[in-house]
Amino acid sequence: MTSVLPFRPYIYDVQCAGEIKNLTAPPYDVISKELQDDLYERSEYNIVRLEFGKEFVGDDETENKYTRAALLFKEWIDKGILKRETKNSVYVYTQTFTIDDISYERIGFLSLFRLPETKKNRSIYGHEATLSKPKEDRFNLMEAANANFSPIFSVFEDKNSSVLNTLKKSMEDGAAKKLFDFTDDNGIKNVLHRLEDEGIIAHIQSEMAHKPVYIADGHHRFETCINFRDYVKKEGLDKKGINADFCLMYFAPSNHDGLVILPTHRGIKGKNIDIENLLERIKEDFDYKETNLADLLKENKKSGENSVSFGFAHSSGRGFILSFNGKTGKNPLGKLDVSILQEYILKKALNITQEEIDAQKYLVYEKNSQKALEKVKGGDLEAVFFMNPTKIEDVIGIASLSLRMPQKSTYFYPKILTGLVVNPLV
């Protein structure tokens, strides 16, 4: 049983804090040092100061980025920079963006999600493995500030489009009131509406009740919410006013044109690839044809429509389309493009071990295909394997079996911004 709840978040009062586009930030795990500096410069109230604050020389257990976030959070509330909403609501969030000259609009909603009581709960599934260090970081922040600053991004199957149509209608007929409307640094138009109507919310809750949800982005944050909930109960903090039974979540229909997954390409550096030797080692599992680098991306996309294929660009200036002709067995993980590349090319042909893959010893991940191609041409990368995107039905199918995909298998675009709503746990 999936339980979604309306809630009363804190939101920015732009009359006090300034333009909302200067107050939001991407998720913490994609913020570079340079972007962090830039976000700090944009506003003294940018959410990055809470979600991903700077570390300073002399930080210790009592003075650090987590304690500073907690103090700033309280200070901003006291100043009226962040104001608590007065009615329980869900928040309709749309993002309009362009990829390859095609315009998309993704529509979803922000609300609370009841955390499962046990690991056997079948209301939510993940598809990525997690690491301990990011979870420790997120836990420390949650413990200090008692808040969710950044939503977890999930998808659900809405086959009859009932939820999607309800969200659309609420915006069209004015039931949902517009709060924010701005374009971010990446040219993405972000619009947030508040939906208070109890009848519409009840309909969304009813529709969602028997739909499992699948984590698209935010696996570390979700597992941290589980860990923090368990910690709160163990320490008896729930009796002192901390409610950690719910987490802040964004829900998007999976069968919606606006749900876009982009590929993450695999650059190779320091492996000294001999092209003829590589082709000889993969010929048992792949058919290949040579093509010029100018046509490589277009050819790979076309080839990937009917089979698993990769575009291979080498710093020598040569390019190839590699089409898989082998058998993968019944395991759905083995049929993924990223799994086939990893098992048959990275490991089998290039002798890169799983430990080296995990440590990114020879691998450089690149989301921008043109940038990756330029790096090969310029010699910054020895080679690149260009991927086609993972299909959403594969993500759902694999997650439903409680399996985990290889690193960087999915890149749901665009990211959900942090700072539109903040969920207090007290």
Residue, then its C-alpha position, 0 to 999 in steps of 0.5 A: m500500500t503506497s501512502v502519499l500525504p499532503f503536507r505543510p512545508y516551508i517555502y521561500d517568501v520571495q518578498c524577503a529572500g529575493e528571486i526564487k531562481n537565485l534561491t534554488a539549487p540542483p541536488y547536492d550530489v551534482i554540485s561541484k566546488e565551482l557551482q557551490d561557490d557560485l550558488y553562495e555568491r547568488s544569495e545569502y539565502n540560497i538553499v545550498r547553504l543548508e543542503f550542501g554547505k561549505e566546509f572550513v578549516g577548524d571545523d569540529e564536532t560542534e562547529n561544522k557544515y551540519t550545525r551551521a545548516a541547522l542554525l541557518f534553517k532556524e534563523w531563516i524561519d525566524k526572519g521570515i525568509l522561509k514561511r510555513e504553509t498554512k494548509n496541507s497541500v500537494y505541489v504540482y511541479t512541471q519542468t519544460f525543457t528541450i533536447d535535440d530541438i525537441s520540447y518536453e514537459r514533465i509533470g509530477f507532484l511533491s508530497l510526503f511518502r510514508l516510509p515502509e516498515t520493513k524491507k519486504n514492503r512492496s510499495i517502493y523499489g530502488h534500482e541502484a546500489t548505495l555507498s556508505k559515505p554519502k548516507e553518513d553525510r545525509f544522516n548527519l545533516m538530517e540529524a542536525a537540521n531535522a528536515n528534508f531539504s531535497p526531494i527524492f525523485s520517484v516514478f509510478e505507472d499511470k497507465n490510464s493517465s488518471v493522476l496525470n490528467t488530474l494534475k493537468k486539470s487542476m492547473e488548467d481550471g485554477a484549482a492549483k495556484k501558481l507559486f513560482d515560475f522561472t527559468d534556471d541556468n540550464g534553460i529549464k522552465n520550472v513552475l510550482h503550483r499549490l493544490e489545496d483542494e481536499g477532494i482532488i487530493a483524496h482522488i490522487q491518494s486513492e489512485m496512488a494507494h495501490k501503485p508501487v513507486y520506483i526511485a529514479d534519483g535519490h537512492h542515498r537520500f531514501e535509505t538515509c530517511i529509513n535509517f533516520r526513522d529507525y534511529v528516531k524510534k530507537e532513541g525515543l525521539d519520536k516521543k519528543g516531537i520528531n516525526a521521521d515516518f515520512c519523507l519528501m518525494y516527487f512523483a512522476p508518471s512513467n508513461h509520460d513523454g516528459l519522462v526522459i532518461l539520458p545515457t551516460h557515456r563511458g570514456i576510457k583513459g590510460k588503457n592504451i587500447d590497440i584497435e585491431n586487438l580490441l576488434e579481434r577480441i570482441k568479434e565473437d560477441f559483436d558485429y562491427k562497422e567502421t564509420n566517421l566520427a561526424d556520423l557516429l552519434k547519429e548512426n549509434k542512435k539508429s542502430g540502438e533502436n533495434s539492438v544493443s549497440f555502442g558507438f566507439a570513438h578512438s583518439s586516432g580518429r577512427g569510429f565504429i558501431l559495435s552491435f551485440n549479437g550474443k545471448t544474454g540469458k533470462n536475467p533482465l540485468g544481463k540484457l541492459d546496454v550498460s551490463i553488456l558493455q561492462e561484461y563483454i567489452l570492459k571486462k572481457a576485451l579490455n581486462i578491466t576488473q570489477e574493482e577497477i570499474d567501481a574505483q573508476k580507475y580507467l573510466v570517465y563518465e560523461k553525460n554530454s555526447q558532444k563534449a565527450l567526442e571533443k575530448v577524444k578528438g583533443g586527446d583528453l580521452e583515449a576512447v569513448f563508448f557512446m551509450n543509448p538510454t536505458k528504457i523506463e520499462d527496464v528500470i521498472g522491471i529490474a527494480s521490481l525484482s529487487l535487482r541493482m543496475p551497474q553504476k551510472s545506468t540511468y540519468f533522469y533529466p532534468k534533475i528536481l531542484t532543491g529549495l522549492v519546498v522544505n519538509p520539517l520533521v519537527 
